[in-house]
Structures are given as C-alpha cells and as structure tokens.
C-alpha cells in the first residue's frame, strides 16, 4: 500500500453517490459482486435518530460522498448523507463544489484497494486545485476500517481515515477535520470479537466498544436515517450485517463483524420509506442473506419477510442477493421462486465446482450438488435468473480442477458469471496455503474461462429471446 498508484479517474468524474471511473461499481442488480461474500456492513439503516443541526456547523459546510464497491456501500453512503444533511451539511453533486470529499472505499481484494486509493488521490488533486472548493479529503468504508492507522500512514495525503465507529457522528468528525483537529485513525481489530459467538445471544448484547448498530433489541423499529443519492427506481435495502462463515480467501468477517439480522419491522419501515422516495424495486443485500434470522431464533424469517415486503404499497418487485448455496434451504428456494412480487432471481456464490478446491476454501458442495440445486430451482421457476461468481487459480487448483469448473459452467447454463483471479489477501487463511499457482497460469486460466463464460452468457441470452422472464 505504500506504492503510489496511478490515478484512473479525473476530478470531474467524482460525483455524488458514485465514482464514475473506468472500473465501474462492484455490483448492482445484474453484475457480479465480490467473490465469496454473501459480498459487507457498516452503519445499519435505522440505528437511531440522526443528530439535529448544530449551531457550530455553520452555513456553507458542504460535502460530496463518493461510493466505491458494492450495493451495501451504497446504503452506507446514503446513511452517511442522511446524517450529514440532518446535521446541517449541504450535499453536493460535484466534488469540485464541496468543502469535504468523503470517499466510501472498497477493500475486499487488492484491485479494489488500488481503485479506492486512486480515487482518494484524485480527490486530493481537487483539494490542491485553486479553482476547486475541496478543503479536505476523508477516507471511510471497508479499506479505511480494514487498515485504519496503517492506511493513514501509507496515504498521508488524506486528511483523515475514519472507521465504522465514526459513522453515527460523522458531522462532528468532518467539522473537526475542517477546523484542523482531525480525529486519530483507529487501530484495526477483528470485529467478530465484539459480539457473542452464539448468534441467539447477539440481538440484545451490547458489548463494550461495540457500535450501537452491532446489536439492539429486536423489537425496536426505528425510522431510517438515509438520504437517496440517485433517482433510480431501484435501491438496495440492507437486511443484515456481517458474516459468520470462515472462507479461507475472505477477510470480510474480520472488518464487517459477526452476522446480525435487522428486525423485520425495521426493514418493512425502510422499504416503505424508499417507496415514498420513488423506489419501485428493492434489492435485499447483506454479507450472507441466507443467514438472515438465525440470530432471531427464526430460521424461516426470510421466507416470512418476503411476502410481507411485497405487500408494501407502491412496491413492484423484490430481488434477493448474496445467497450461500450451502445454506439455501428448500423453503427459501420456494419462496424466492414462487412468491408473487419476488423476482425468481438466484444470486448464488458458487466460487468453484471442484470439491477439493472448495474444501480448501472451507466451502461445501461440488458439481453434482450445485447442478442438483439448479435443477430444483428451475423445476419451481423454469425461467429463473441465475448468476454467480467464481475464483480461478486458488492455491492447489490443478488442471483437472479447472476442467471441472469449465464443465460445471457449461452444464449449469447460468445467466451471469463473474470470473475473478485469486490473489493473496492479508489476514486470510488462504494466504498461507501451499500450492500457489503461478501468476501467468492464473492469467491464462482467467482469460480462458472469461471467454467461455462470455460465450455461454451470449447463448443463454439468445435462448431467452421471445420469452417472458
């Protein structure tokens, strides 16, 4: 991280809500998300009333929020925007017009971290431009939380690096930055340790130093603290935060924490709020949506929630994302496939198809189990949409393993597949595994599989012409 990355976007590309850079966004309702997540989160919607305007915020305090990464980050950015707006800050569409540029970073894999740093450096260039308004650049989000003080030391150009614990009172922290009193960056820690190991004990737990949103009584349905940053007719809605799985390639649980489900009443209230603000389709997001409800002592909570969401007046469709194949139970499969108003869309995080590779990833299943799952989905909803992502070049991946993955994708006939090259990630068990594939071999396999996947997706699209999906 100490190397100075080359910037990829221009200052004019930094706009409210997104970074319009060549790499685009990590996911949306139809594109691939980070491998192995099921995709990250920070400040939960509805964690309490937004702070009221403060007299010392003063007029003219303005901010732009630039979002990188996944749909969960989009929710976090809108929550930050809501709190800042309620505290008297003006949200600017153009970074050149704002006093502060807040970059909501992504830090899941090496490339995402590089993209985030590129964007931060572009914002720094705006701060140095006498024709532009920015006086400060602040890093928040996953890269900031994951690396904290280490990122601050490696990137002294940023005026502050703030972790998730600062979100609730971000207005105060940004004011301090502008006043020359930037808060100290945090020392990274494993956020899984903030809550009890047993999921059933998390909802009412308030451990020392935990975020208020890490746990709260399940019967509290608080109004959403959110400000929409786009006028799109769809929006992500976060139903849970954190992940309890221990996939060897993924560091997300260490900085996003243990799985915590949001109360159903709170989710329904935010869904109604989003509809009131022009949304007609909801994308339910979390790190692992199939885990929703296990800490509520209700393993069928999502099956019960989906039909209730479809009854929200004015809402046309609900889409579910980030499904873990090993946890996709028959009742949930049926609910997604057959509930009117729920899109028969299955975002399945397969990652690979070779059983031996999957075990080294600490994941379950293989070609036979995955094809059986797909067959069951299509028996319920023949035109169901299926997407996934796979990792190529995982330590120990043999030529036979790779051929098994190719064969699975040919037989599965998925609608969308994201292909990712494996890279060692700090703090993951996979980084210490033997059998590392050479970089040139990984590149060749990625190129080969990407070409195959594109051909398969084109075929699938052609097959769907004339059908109602």
Residue, then its C-alpha position, 0 to 999 in steps of 0.5 A: x500500500x505504500x506504492x503510489x498508484x496511478x490515478x484512473x479517474x479525473x476530478x470531474x468524474x467524482x460525483x455524488x453517490x458514485x465514482x464514475x471511473x473506468x472500473x465501474x461499481x462492484x455490483x448492482x442488480x445484474x453484475x457480479x459482486x465480490x467473490x465469496x461474500x454473501x459480498x459487507x456492513x457498516x452503519x445499519x439503516x435505522x440505528x437511531x435518530x440522526x443528530x439535529x443541526x448544530x449551531x457550530x456547523x455553520x452555513x456553507x459546510x458542504x460535502x460530496x460522498x463518493x461510493x466505491x464497491x458494492x450495493x451495501x456501500x451504497x446504503x452506507x453512503x446514503x446513511x452517511x448523507x442522511x446524517x450529514x444533511x440532518x446535521x446541517x451539511x449541504x450535499x453536493x453533486x460535484x466534488x469540485x463544489x464541496x468543502x469535504x470529499x468523503x470517499x466510501x472505499x472498497x477493500x475486499x481484494x487488492x484491485x479494489x484497494x488500488x481503485x479506492x486509493x486512486x480515487x482518494x488521490x484524485x480527490x486530493x488533486x481537487x483539494x490542491x486545485x485553486x479553482x476547486x472548493x475541496x478543503x479536505x479529503x476523508x477516507x471511510x468504508x471497508x479499506x479505511x476500517x480494514x487498515x485504519x492507522x496503517x492506511x493513514x500512514x501509507x496515504x498521508x495525503x488524506x486528511x483523515x481515515x475514519x472507521x465504522x465507529x465514526x459513522x453515527x457522528x460523522x458531522x462532528x468528525x468532518x467539522x473537526x477535520x475542517x477546523x484542523x483537529x482531525x480525529x486519530x485513525x483507529x487501530x484495526x481489530x477483528x470485529x467478530x470479537x465484539x459480539x457473542x459467538x452464539x448468534x441467539x445471544x447477539x440481538x440484545x448484547x451490547x458489548x463494550x466498544x461495540x457500535x450501537x448498530x452491532x446489536x439492539x433489541x429486536x423489537x425496536x423499529x426505528x425510522x431510517x436515517x438515509x438520504x437517496x443519492x440517485x433517482x433510480x427506481x431501484x435501491x438496495x435495502x440492507x437486511x443484515x450485517x456481517x458474516x459468520x462463515x470462515x472462507x479461507x480467501x475472505x477477510x470480510x468477517x474480520x472488518x464487517x463483524x459477526x452476522x446480525x439480522x435487522x428486525x423485520x419491522x425495521x426493514x418493512x419501515x425502510x422499504x416503505x420509506x424508499x417507496x415514498x422516495x420513488x423506489x419501485x424495486x428493492x434489492x435485499x443485500x447483506x454479507x450472507x442473506x441466507x443467514x438472515x434470522x438465525x440470530x432471531x431464533x427464526x430460521x424461516x424469517x426470510x421466507x416470512x419477510x418476503x411476502x410481507x415486503x411485497x405487500x408494501x404499497x407502491x412496491x413492484x418487485x423484490x430481488x434477493x442477493x448474496x445467497x450461500x448455496x450451502x445454506x439455501x434451504x428448500x423453503x427459501x428456494x420456494x419462496x424466492x421462486x414462487x412468491x408473487x412480487x419476488x423476482x425468481x432471481x438466484x444470486x448464488x456464490x458458487x466460487x468453484x465446482x471442484x470439491x477439493x478446491x472448495x474444501x480448501x476454501x472451507x466451502x461445501x458442495x461440488x458439481x453434482x450438488x450445485x447442478x442438483x440445486x439448479x435443477x430444483x430451482x428451475x423445476x419451481x421457476x423454469x425461467x429463473x435468473x441465475x448468476x454467480x461468481x467464481x475464483x480461478x487459480x486458488x492455491x492447489x487448483x490443478x488442471x483437472x480442477x479447472x476442467x471441472x469448473x469449465x464443465x460445471x459452467x457449461x452444464x449449469x447454463x447460468x445467466x451471469x458469471x463473474x470470473x475473478x483471479x485469486x490473489x493473496x489477501x492479508x489476514x486470510x487463511x488462504x494466504x498461507x496455503x501451499x500450492x500457489x499457482x503461478x501468476x501467468x497460469x492464473x492469467x491464462x486460466x482467467x482469460x480462458x474461462x472469461x471467454x467461455x463464460x462470455x460465450x455461454x452468457x451470449x447463448x443463454x441470452x439468445x435462448x431467452x429471446x421471445x420469452x417472458x422472464 
